[in-house]
Amino acid sequence: MALHVVVMAGGKGERLWPASRTHRPKQLISFDGDRSLIRATVDRLLPLAAPERVCIVTGSDIAPQMAAELPDIPASNILAEPFGRNTAPCIAYAAAWIAARDPQGVMAVFPSDHAIADTVAFQKTVTFGTQCLQDFPAHLITIGIEPTHPETGYGYIAPSEVMHSGGTLVLRRVEAFYEKPDRARAQNYIDGGCLWNAGMFMWRVDTILRDIKRHMPDLHDNLMRLSASSWQDSDILSFYENARAVSIDYAVMEKAAKVAVIPADFGWNDVGSWDAVGKLKRTDQHGNSVQGKAYFHESRDNVVWAGAKPIVCIGIENMVVVEGEEAILVCPREMSQDVGMVLKKLKTEKIG
């Protein structure tokens, strides 16, 4: 069974505003001073799948930028969405595209905006998942992250008995999925052995299409019309216009009978907020994380993203200060998850 990799790269990265913008969202930005998030994601996957078996699902508005950022990926493998409909239609679209080429291939799905510290451990996890699907071809597999703290910004996975083991890695049956909790409930989940839901999936392409048909027959019917078409832009537009906006977790994973998880620890960071960026980047002796030029006096544990001008911080702690093209953001690190929500309000006032 050949491994086909799907990278979901259609997000807007609104919680990383004002550096992340509609015309250049976070997956096209380098947050470590080296490679963009999408480039780093593809680079760690290419040892597992040849470029012709890597496809990128992204917005039609940034598809040309994706192609320029990833010249080693065939242009025909960059699948453009006319607009976002959450992850279920995105994954269904990619599954149908892969099924037309390899009906029983293994499909591995990853977001484009994750940072992974231990690439080797990540690759071993994906390889183990591929091996598991030889013995459990009817299962949907997700990769769960061993939690380090009670995080309220992630969903959680409750694993149960071991189904298969290989070295230090194991495959466990999934008992339940939990939505993003408050802090007290997050701590209870961790105490109970739950894992972070990182939105990484592996399955046989015929298996996911079977479960989409079972749990989302409307999406499957819509998908079959697309598969029977000539895949012109108008066909894809019709598919998305008729697709409900829903996550693959809610639509399929939480309802499917055969779901398993691989607990993993490879230095995962979802780069989903400015606080997460602060944990990703190197810090000075006082815990300040800096992009660009900044000066600190009696300041510690801040995240600073400077543009054309240096940023001077005096006597502040645990703050986010970001200079964007058209706006400046200042907020406590603990409130950085609220940036996306505030941006929606700003857009209604024509500010963001």
C-alpha positions in Angstrom: 0.0 0.0 0.0 1.6 3.2 -1.2 1.5 6.2 1.2 -0.1 9.4 -0.1 0.3 12.6 1.9 -2.3 15.3 2.1 -1.4 18.7 3.6 -4.3 20.9 4.5 -3.1 24.5 3.9 -6.3 26.5 3.5 -6.5 28.2 6.9 -6.4 32.0 7.3 -4.3 32.0 10.5 -6.4 34.7 12.1 -5.1 34.1 15.6 -1.7 35.2 14.3 -2.9 38.5 13.0 -1.6 41.1 12.2 1.5 39.2 10.8 -0.8 36.6 9.2 -3.1 38.2 6.6 -5.6 36.9 4.1 -3.2 37.4 1.2 -0.3 35.8 3.1 -1.6 33.5 5.9 0.6 31.9 8.5 1.5 28.8 6.5 3.5 30.9 4.1 5.4 32.7 6.9 8.6 31.6 8.7 8.2 31.8 12.5 11.6 30.4 13.2 13.6 32.6 10.9 14.3 29.7 8.5 11.5 28.0 6.4 7.8 28.8 6.1 5.5 26.5 7.9 4.3 24.8 4.7 7.8 24.3 3.4 8.9 22.8 6.7 5.8 20.5 6.7 6.5 19.2 3.2 10.2 18.8 3.9 9.6 16.4 6.8 7.1 14.4 4.7 9.1 14.0 1.5 11.3 11.2 2.9 8.0 9.2 3.4 6.3 9.9 0.1 7.6 11.0 -3.3 6.5 14.5 -4.5 4.0 13.0 -6.9 2.3 11.4 -3.9 2.1 14.6 -1.9 -0.9 16.9 -2.5 -1.7 20.3 -1.0 -5.3 21.4 -0.4 -5.3 25.2 -0.2 -7.4 28.3 -1.0 -7.7 29.2 -4.7 -6.6 32.8 -3.7 -3.2 31.6 -2.5 -2.7 28.5 -4.7 -0.2 30.4 -6.9 1.9 31.3 -3.8 1.8 27.7 -2.7 3.1 26.6 -6.0 5.9 29.1 -5.9 6.8 28.0 -2.3 6.8 24.3 -3.3 8.3 24.0 -6.8 9.1 20.3 -6.2 5.5 19.4 -5.8 3.7 18.9 -9.2 1.4 21.8 -10.0 -1.5 19.3 -10.6 -1.1 18.1 -7.0 -2.1 21.5 -5.6 -5.8 21.2 -5.1 -7.5 24.6 -4.9 -10.6 25.2 -2.8 -12.9 28.0 -4.0 -13.6 28.7 -0.3 -13.2 27.0 3.0 -15.8 24.5 4.3 -13.8 23.1 7.3 -11.9 19.8 7.2 -14.5 17.2 6.2 -15.1 18.6 2.6 -11.3 19.3 2.3 -10.4 15.7 3.2 -13.2 14.2 1.1 -12.0 16.3 -1.9 -8.4 15.0 -1.4 -9.6 11.4 -0.8 -11.5 11.3 -4.1 -8.5 12.7 -5.9 -6.2 10.0 -4.5 -8.8 7.2 -5.0 -8.8 8.0 -8.7 -5.1 7.2 -8.8 -4.8 4.5 -6.1 -8.1 3.2 -4.8 -6.6 1.3 -1.9 -3.7 3.5 -1.0 -2.9 4.8 2.4 -3.8 8.5 3.0 -2.1 10.5 5.7 -3.5 14.0 6.5 -1.6 16.7 8.2 -2.2 20.4 8.8 0.3 22.8 7.2 0.9 25.0 10.3 2.5 22.6 12.8 6.1 22.8 14.1 7.8 19.5 14.9 11.0 19.5 16.9 11.9 15.8 16.4 11.5 15.0 12.7 12.9 11.5 13.0 10.4 10.6 15.8 7.6 12.0 13.7 8.6 10.0 10.6 8.8 6.8 12.7 5.3 7.5 14.0 3.9 7.9 10.4 5.8 4.8 9.3 4.3 2.8 12.2 0.9 4.0 11.3 1.3 2.8 7.8 2.4 -0.6 9.1 -0.7 -0.7 11.4 -3.0 -0.2 8.5 -1.7 -3.4 6.9 -3.1 -5.3 9.9 -6.1 -3.0 10.6 -7.2 -1.8 7.1 -10.7 -1.0 8.3 -9.6 1.4 11.0 -9.3 5.2 11.0 -6.1 6.2 12.8 -5.3 9.5 14.5 -2.0 10.6 16.1 -2.5 11.9 19.6 0.1 14.0 21.4 1.3 13.3 24.9 0.2 16.5 26.8 2.6 18.6 28.8 0.0 20.9 30.4 -3.7 21.4 30.7 -4.3 23.2 27.4 -7.8 24.7 26.8 -7.2 25.3 23.1 -7.1 21.7 22.0 -9.5 18.8 21.8 -8.6 15.6 23.7 -8.6 11.9 22.8 -9.3 9.2 25.4 -7.4 6.0 24.5 -8.2 2.5 25.7 -6.6 -0.9 25.2 -3.5 -1.6 23.1 -4.3 -3.1 19.7 -0.7 -3.4 18.4 2.8 -2.5 19.4 6.1 -1.9 17.6 9.1 -0.9 19.6 8.3 2.2 21.6 5.1 2.9 19.7 1.6 1.4 20.3 -1.7 1.6 18.6 -4.6 2.0 21.0 -8.4 1.9 20.5 -10.1 5.2 20.9 -12.7 5.3 23.7 -13.9 8.9 23.1 -13.2 12.3 21.7 -13.6 15.5 23.8 -14.1 19.1 22.7 -11.9 21.9 23.9 -12.4 22.1 27.7 -12.0 24.7 30.4 -8.8 24.4 32.4 -10.2 22.2 35.2 -11.7 19.7 32.8 -8.4 19.8 30.8 -6.5 18.8 33.9 -9.0 16.0 34.5 -8.5 14.7 31.0 -4.7 14.7 31.5 -5.1 12.9 34.8 -7.2 10.3 33.1 -4.5 9.6 30.4 -6.0 11.6 27.5 -4.0 12.9 24.6 -4.1 16.1 22.7 -6.0 15.9 19.4 -3.5 17.3 16.8 -5.7 16.8 13.8 -3.3 14.3 12.1 -5.0 11.3 10.5 -4.1 8.1 8.7 -6.3 5.6 6.9 -6.8 3.7 3.7 -8.5 5.9 1.2 -11.3 3.3 0.5 -11.9 3.2 4.3 -12.4 6.9 4.8 -14.7 7.1 1.7 -16.7 4.2 3.2 -17.1 6.0 6.5 -17.9 9.3 4.8 -20.7 7.5 3.0 -21.9 6.0 6.2 -21.9 9.1 8.4 -22.2 11.9 5.8 -24.2 10.5 2.9 -25.0 14.0 1.6 -21.2 14.8 1.4 -20.5 11.4 -0.2 -23.2 11.9 -2.9 -21.8 15.3 -3.6 -18.3 13.8 -3.8 -19.4 11.1 -6.2 -20.8 13.8 -8.6 -17.4 15.5 -8.4 -15.6 12.2 -9.1 -17.8 11.5 -12.1 -17.1 15.0 -13.5 -14.2 16.3 -15.5 -12.8 18.1 -12.4 -13.1 21.5 -14.0 -13.2 24.6 -11.7 -17.0 24.7 -12.1 -17.3 21.1 -10.9 -15.2 21.8 -7.8 -17.1 25.0 -7.1 -20.4 23.0 -7.3 -19.0 20.5 -4.8 -18.0 23.2 -2.3 -21.3 25.1 -2.7 -23.2 22.0 -1.8 -20.9 20.8 1.0 -21.8 21.5 4.6 -19.0 23.2 6.7 -18.1 20.6 9.3 -14.9 19.1 10.7 -13.8 15.6 10.0 -13.7 15.0 13.8 -17.4 15.8 14.3 -18.6 14.4 11.0 -16.8 11.0 11.0 -14.2 10.4 13.7 -16.5 10.8 16.7 -19.1 8.5 15.0 -17.0 5.8 13.4 -16.9 2.3 15.0 -13.2 1.5 14.3 -11.0 4.3 15.4 -7.5 4.0 16.9 -4.8 6.4 18.1 -1.0 6.3 18.2 0.3 8.2 21.3 3.3 10.3 20.2 5.8 12.7 21.6 7.9 14.5 18.9 8.0 18.1 20.1 4.7 19.2 18.6 3.6 22.8 18.4 0.5 23.8 16.5 1.7 27.4 16.1 -1.9 28.4 16.7 -1.4 31.6 18.7 1.3 34.1 19.6 1.8 32.3 22.8 2.6 29.2 20.8 5.0 31.2 18.7 6.8 32.3 21.8 7.3 28.7 22.8 8.6 27.8 19.3 11.3 30.5 19.0 14.5 30.8 20.9 14.4 33.2 23.9 16.9 35.5 25.5 18.1 35.0 29.1 14.8 36.6 30.3 12.5 34.5 28.3 11.7 37.1 25.6 11.0 35.7 22.2 11.9 38.1 19.4 11.5 38.4 15.6 13.2 41.5 14.2 14.8 44.2 16.3 13.7 44.8 19.9 15.2 46.3 23.1 14.1 45.1 26.6 14.5 46.8 29.9 13.2 45.1 33.0 11.0 42.9 30.8 10.6 39.2 30.6 8.6 36.3 29.0 7.3 38.5 26.1 6.7 37.7 22.5 7.8 40.5 20.2 7.4 40.6 16.4 9.0 43.7 15.0 8.7 44.9 11.4 10.5 48.0 9.9 11.0 49.7 13.3 12.6 48.4 16.5 10.2 47.7 19.4 11.2 48.9 22.9 9.7 47.2 25.9 10.1 48.6 29.4 8.8 46.9 32.5 6.4 44.5 30.8 5.9 40.8 31.4 4.1 38.0 29.5 2.9 40.3 26.7 2.5 40.0 23.0 3.6 42.9 20.8 3.3 42.5 17.1 3.8 45.0 14.3 1.9 44.1 11.1 1.6 45.9 7.8 -1.5 47.8 8.8 -1.9 47.3 12.6 -0.1 46.7 15.9 -1.3 44.1 18.3 -0.7 44.3 22.1 -2.2 41.8 24.5 -1.3 39.5 27.4 0.1 36.1 26.2 -2.7 34.3 28.1 -5.2 36.1 25.9 -3.5 35.4 22.5 -6.2 32.8 21.7 -8.7 35.6 21.5 -7.0 37.4 18.6 -9.0 35.6 16.0 -12.3 36.5 17.7 -11.3 40.1 18.0 -10.2 40.2 14.4 -13.7 39.2 13.3 -15.1 42.2 15.1 -12.5 44.5 13.6 -13.4 43.3 10.1 -17.0 44.4 10.6 -15.6 47.8 11.4 -13.3 47.7 8.4 -10.2 47.9 10.6 -8.6 44.4 10.2 
